[in-house]
Every structure is written in structure tokens, then in C-alpha cells.
Amino acid sequence: LWFFDWYCGCPLFIFYSPLAYLLGFLPTSLGIDAFFSYKFVELVFLLITPLVFYKFCRKINLERKASLYATLIFSLVPSTIHNSIIFGRFANIVSYPFFLLTLIYLVEIIEKASKKSVFLASIFFCLTLLSHHFSAYILCVVVVVYMVVLTFEKPGLKQLLTKLLLFGLMFFLGFMFSSLWWIPLFIYRNYWLTPQTGNLTLLPVSVILLILFTALLCWIVRKFFHPAGFREATILTWMILFLLLGSGLLPLKYLLPFGEEVDFLRFQLYSAIPLAVFMADLKGFSLGKIGKKFQLEQKLNKKRIWLTFFVVLNLVVARVIVQVFPTVLTEEVFVGKVPHPILQYISSCPEYGRILAINTPYWVYISPYYTNKPLVDGWYPQGAVLPIIKQNVKKTINSSTNQTLLLHFINQPETYGIKWVLLGNSSKIFLLQNSTFQPVVQCSRFTLFENKLNITYIETKPQAQVVWNIDKDSIHIVLKTKASKTKVLVKEAYFPGWIAFDGQKEISLFPDKDGFISFIVYGFGEHTIRLTFNPYREILKMMFPN
């Protein structure tokens, strides 16, 4: 799929779940402003999520009144409200309804074991994965909870195996439906994974530990809380597991598959689902002799008090967030007005060039839509395909505090095709001293610097006449050379998805020392060269070598 967000030769959504952002971009086809389009889609999914959560509560046979209370509590849990600030932001928000819909049909699989339920569950699992891959990961952990609790229910070996096979079929179909995205993600993982990640040695151990740990919690729940049935046992086990995983106190590296890459805060977000159901259905649990002695069940089963508690808690948490995450609030939440004069200036410039953004809010990542000029790197580390950017994979250049890295780009703009630097923090202006960049536009706290040097997109050795243009995912080059052998450098990151043709003849591509596309043209005279991005061609060649 082609998208306007290209970063040094690679479209963003080769390495990141695409659905949420494609939905966010969709209204722009009707002429709606891109920034408003994303906000509108975000609002729609924020409004849909509580409605789907209510449907989930009814599906697990919660009474209507209890379901309404659970939905209110769910909407007031701080992690739900502050999702857009510190948890998953846009992609997480879009994936949440799909996450809940998968659970709804997962419950149907347990109840009815119907083919329709398996098919619909797989569809919504696919949509969850395509919206936000980490939400799909957490969904897999929830399924582990359901499987473990179901095993404790002792339904009979045949019935248990049937349901486990249906769970497996749901995942198989879901992955099959989303394969056009995740297969390239997996095949080309060396282009977005650093050597420290992707370690598979702990995978089988962590899977076993997760199952055993979940089983231990399930045993504790049944032993000390006496859940009334399967629903209550599942909800409480899920809640305790996610609260522990979200505490930051457990060694997730060993307890979860690929745990070294897991953001524990996401478990706080999804713990809101079982927590809300638990609060609305306390009568389904017993606190044993101590509970009876102090009448804890009756005292805790005060839904209005819990609602008041969460309202007050939100005010406290909001205050803490303001103090602890001021940068996040500035860059991602209260982003201020988009400086259109700056974007209009860049858009009006006929020259080729990339934008290096430093300390700017998240609106900068849709600036390619307004300016038709790409950024140096994407809004997410998976966009890092150039070696120098991959070394900084934990943060984007925009949010990087690595001054050496920033100076590297500022001092070598010709290498990376940087024509403009957009600075959102005046304290970083010293980085541009003694550089080839000069301030040209200032708007609010943002300053645009322009490179005095002429930035070239294509370089040749020996020098030749070059005319080029870009049409979506194709680069067209007309090259006139007097040499019998001409080396051509195109300042887009080398990636196996790129294919090049000189007329009808395919050209071999290879990366240069900085990771850009290089190739050699043989013969003097005029050459008509076309580079096309097609990541599936290499995959098909692997599958069908002949």
C-alpha cells in the first residue's frame, strides 16, 4: 500500500500496523483537513468503545444495571481516560473496540463453539492486529487467561480440546487475513530490528512461565475468593494478572514472550476491562471468613461510592501527569496551533529536500501531507531503516536528546538530503550555529531554518545529466551519460522492496555506506530508469524460487 508518509525510502506502514492511520487519513479524500481528520476518527472510536464494552458486559451475562455501572466505571478508570496521553495514543484508541469485539465472540466460542463465532472472532482479531499490534499481543495474553481458567473448570477432555482447537483456529484465520501486512514485517525484520531485539532464546521459557503464573493466580482466586462461576474466575484472574504485569515490579523479560520489548503501562490500560466488571459484580465473589466477619462484601459493594472514588482519583492522576509528563503533554496532547505559514513556505519551495524536525509536537508527522516534502524519519522507531537512525531506535530523531546524533544530521545535510530544520525548542538553537542553515520563517515558538546549499536527490559518478520525478511508489529517472559505466546514488534507503529497471532490463541494487540505494548503469547515452517499491516481489521469489 502506498501512503504519503515515506521516511528515507520506506513507507511507514511496512513496519507498523496500518489500519488506524489509513482510517485516520480516509476523510481527507473528501477534502477534510488532515489534522482534523485524525481527531475526528479518534473521537468516533472514543465514543464507540464504551458502547462495545457495554455489549461485552451483556455477553458475559452481566445484568443490565450492573453492565451500565461497569461501563461507567470503565469510562472513569484513569488508564482509560489518559489512554491518549501515556498509553497507546491514536492506534490504541482505534484498536480498543476491535479488541472488545474479539472478546465478545471469544465468549461465544466458549458457550456455543460455533463456526460463525470463530470466523467473527478471527475477523476482529485481524482488525485488532492491523490497528495496533501490541493490543493484539495483549489480547493473546487474555486468551491465555481464558484457556487456563477453562482448564480449571474441568469441562471434560474432549470438550476442552475442542475449545482449545477453536481458539487456535481463530488465531490461524486472524493471522491469515492479516498476512499481507505481517509477512513483510517478519521477512524484513532485520531492517527494523536492532541486534539487541528479536532474541528467541527465551521464547519457550517465557510462554511456559506465563501459563504457570496464570495458573497459580487462578488457583489463588478459586481458593481465597470463591468465585461464583467461570465468568467471575476469569475476570478476577485477568484483573490480578494485569495489575501485577502493569505494576512494573515483575521481570517481564522472563514472564512474557518478547518481554524485554513490552511496555508494562499497556497492561494498566487493559486492566480497566476486568476491573470495571469486578467492581460492578462484587456479589459474585466471597472474601471468606474475614469477609463475613467484617461484612466486607456489603461494604465494598457500593457502586456510587466507587464512581465518586474514580472521579476524585482522575483529578489526582491528572495533577500527577502534569507534573511528571510535561514534555508528553506539550508534544502529544496540548500541541497548540499548527504553524501553517511554515508549512506553506516549505510547500511553495520547488527544491527537493527533507525536513529534520527537532522537539516539535506530533502534528509534524502529518506535515508531509501539507508540504509534499518528507521527514528524515518517522514518528515511530520502526521507521528507522537507515543504519544511523537504527542505532537510535528507541526514540525518533524529533524527540531525541542525543545531541551528537542531531549534529551529525545538521553537519551532513547533503548526505541525507536535508533542506530544512524545523526547531520547536529555542534552547536547541545552538545546534545550528556555524552550520549551513539560516532562519527563514518564525511562527509562535517554531523556527524554520533553510539550508543554503543546493540539495541533490540523485548523484552520479562520473557526473551526468539527470532529470527525475516521483509518482507515488515509483521514481522515474532520465539519465544522459558520456561514460561507459556510471554509478548512481538515489537518496532513498536501500530496502529489498525496491526494484529497478533500465528500460526493460532489471538493474541490481545495493546499499551505499550510508544505507542509500545505489546501482550501476552500463553504456553511454540516454537511460530511462524506473525504481518501484514492491515488498511482495522478494517474498514471492522466496516462496517460488523457480
C-alpha positions, -999 to +999 in steps of 0.1 A: +000+000+000+013+035-008+010+063+017+022+098+018+044+091+048+077+080+035+109+082+056+142+079+038+129+054+013+105+033+032+067+038+038+059+039+075+033+011+074+056-016+062+068-017+098+038-005+118+001-016+119-015+004+092-053+003+097-057+030+123-038+055+102-054+046+070-088+052+087-074+085+100-064+095+065-096+084+048-117+115+054-090+136+037-102+121+004-134+141+010-114+173+012-112+173+051-081+188+067-057+160+076-052+172+112-090+174+118-094+141+100-073+122+126-090+140+155-124+132+141-116+095+137-101+094+172-133+109+186-155+084+168-136+055+183-135+070+218-173+072+216-177+037+202-156+020+229-179+023+259-208+011+238-189-020+227-178-025+263-214-025+274-222-052+248-193-072+262-207-070+297-241-082+285-224-110+265-208-123+297-243-123+313-239-093+335-273-078+344-284-047+326-280-024+356-246-039+365-235-036+329-244+001+329-224+006+362-195-013+348-195+009+316-195+040+338-166+027+359-147+016+328-151+051+314-138+066+346-108+044+353-078+067+349-060+045+325-090+047+301-092+085+303-055+090+299-050+065+272-043+092+246-017+107+268+006+080+281-005+046+268-011+040+231-025+071+216-043+070+183-036+034+173-045+021+207-078+041+207-088+027+173-079-009+183-099-009+216-134-016+201-119-044+179-102-058+210-135-059+228-154-074+199-129-102+196-136-110+233-173-110+227-170-137+200-144-155+221-170-158+248-194-172+221-168-198+212-167-210+248-205-210+250-215-224+216-184-235+198-200-223+165-182-217+132-197-183+129-182-172+163-148-185+153-150-166+120-161-133+135-136-136+163-108-141+138-120-111+118-119-088+148-086-102+159-073-094+125-086-058+128-070-055+162-037-067+149-039-043+119-048-014+141-023-019+169+000-049+170+006-046+207-031-046+215-032-079+196-003-091+217-022-083+249-053-100+235-033-132+232-024-129+269-062-125+277-068-157+257-042-175+278-062-165+309-094-179+294-077-211+284-062-216+319-094-208+337-113-231+313-089-259+322-095-254+359-133-258+352-126-294+342-151-295+313-140-329+300-110-337+278-129-338+245-148-305+252-116-288+264-096-299+234-124-288+211-124-253+225-086-250+225-086-261+189-112-234+181-090-208+199-061-219+177-083-217+146-093-182+155-057-171+157-048-190+125-076-173+105-068-139+120-031-142+111-041-154+076-064-125+070-037-100+081-008-118+063-003-091+036+009-069+064+028-092+089+046-114+064+067-085+050+071-073+086+086-107+095+106-113+064+122-079+065+126-078+103+164-072+100+155-037+086+137-026+117+151-048+145+184-039+162+207-068+172+196-065+208+160-073+199+143-103+184+160-127+207+141-160+205+161-180+231+137-170+260+105-175+240+096-211+250+106-205+286+085-173+289+055-189+273+056-217+299+062-193+328+032-171+317+009-202+317+022-214+350+020-179+366-016-175+353-025-210+366-011-200+401-032-169+401-063-188+390-057-213+419-053-185+444-086-168+431-105-201+434-090-208+468-095-175+486-122-156+466-146-184+459-158-171+425-194-180+417-186-194+383-164-193+352-171-156+344-161-145+379-130-167+380-119-154+346-125-117+354-106-118+387-077-138+374-074-114+345-076-084+367-050-095+392-026-107+364-028-074+345-025-053+377+007-072+385+021-071+350+013-034+349+030-026+382+065-025+368+076-048+396+078-081+377+106-093+354+086-092+322+117-102+302+112-138+316+075-138+323+062-127+289+072-137+253+095-109+240+090-093+274+121-071+271+102-051+244+069-049+264+056-016+278+042-026+311+019+005+312-003-010+285-014-037+310-028-009+332-049+003+303-064-031+296-068-040+333-097-014+332-119-041+315-119-067+343-116-041+370-149-024+359-167-057+357-154-068+391-165-035+407-200-039+392-203-076+402-188-079+437-217-101+448-202-129+426-172-132+450-167-142+486-139-129+509-141-159+532-144-158+569-128-124+572-152-110+547-182-124+566-169-112+599-164-076+588-192-077+562-167-066+535-188-078+506-217-055+516-194-026+524-174-028+492-205-033+470-213+004+468-212+014+432-219+051+437-190+053+461-167+037+436-179+061+409-171+090+432-137+075+441-127+072+404-138+108+397-115+120+425-087+096+415-088+111+380-083+146+393-053+134+414-038+114+384-043+144+361-023+165+385+005+139+387+006+136+349+010+174+346+040+172+369+056+140+356+049+142+319+052+179+309+070+171+277+045+145+266+016+169+272+034+196+252+043+174+223+013+150+221-017+165+238-017+203+240+001+207+207-011+242+200-018+256+166-002+241+135+022+268+121+007+270+086+030+298+075+059+275+079+042+246+062+031+269+033+067+282+029+081+246+026+053+236+002+060+266-020+096+257-024+102+239-057+135+224-044+139+188-032+147+183+004+138+165+036+127+181+069+146+175+101+122+181+130+136+187+165+114+190+196+081+196+176+046+183+186+031+153+169+014+173+142+048+173+125+043+137+114+014+147+091+034+176+077+044+156+046+007+157+036+007+195+037+042+202+023+048+173-001+083+171+015+093+140+036+107+140+071+141+124+078+125+097+100+090+087+111+070+092+142+079+057+154+113+039+157+101+012+133+105+038+106+143+036+112+157+018+082+190+038+077+218+024+099+224+058+116+188+060+126+185+024+137+212+030+162+188+054+179+158+031+175+143+037+210+135+073+201+127+092+169+151+120+159+124+145+167+123+135+204+160+125+207+182+141+233+213+127+216+230+160+206+257+141+188+231+124+165+214+157+158+247+175+150+255+146+127+225+153+106+229+191+107+265+189+097+259+164+069+227+177+052+239+168+017+244+132+027+208+128+040+191+153+017+181+177+044+169+211+032+151+224+063+154+221+100+122+228+120+130+237+155+104+237+183+127+245+212+147+277+212+172+262+237+184+239+209+193+268+186+230+264+194+229+231+174+226+252+142+254+276+149+282+276+123+260+254+101+248+259+066+212+266+078+197+300+082+164+310+098+137+319+072+103+317+090+093+321+126+058+313+138+050+311+175+077+290+192+087+274+159+116+285+137+123+271+102+159+270+091+168+265+054+199+251+040+220+275+018+235+245+000+218+230-031+205+196-020+205+169-046+183+138-047+204+119-072+242+118-075+262+103-103+299+093-108+311+105-132+288+135-134+258+131-158+226+149-167+197+138-146+160+145-147+137+128-122+103+127-107+084+107-081+049+092-088+036+076-056+058+045-051+078+049-083+109+070-091+114+079-127+149+089-138+162+100-172+200+098-173+223+111-200+259+100-196+291+101-217+307+073-197+305+035-203+299+029-166+280+053-143+274+048-106+241+063-095+231+071-059+194+077-050+189+092-016+163+067-005+171+040+020+180+006+004+154-020+010+146-053-007+112-039-017+129-016-043+132-029-079+149-010-107+147-012-145+168+004-172+143+003-200+131-033-199+162-047-182+163-052-144+192-035-126+208-049-094+205-026-064+229-024-034+232-001-004+260+025-001+279+032+031+251+053+045+224+028+036+210+046+004+201+030-029+230+025-053+232+009-088+254+010-118+243+018-154+264+005-183+267+022-217+268+058-227+238+078-240+203+081-225+189+057-200+153+056-188+153+042-153+123+033-131+125+023-095+094+008-080+086-002-044+071-037-042+080-056-010+060-087-021+081-095-051+110-107-030+086-127-008+071-144-039+106-152-051+114-169-018+082-189-020+085-198-057+123-198-065+117-212-100 
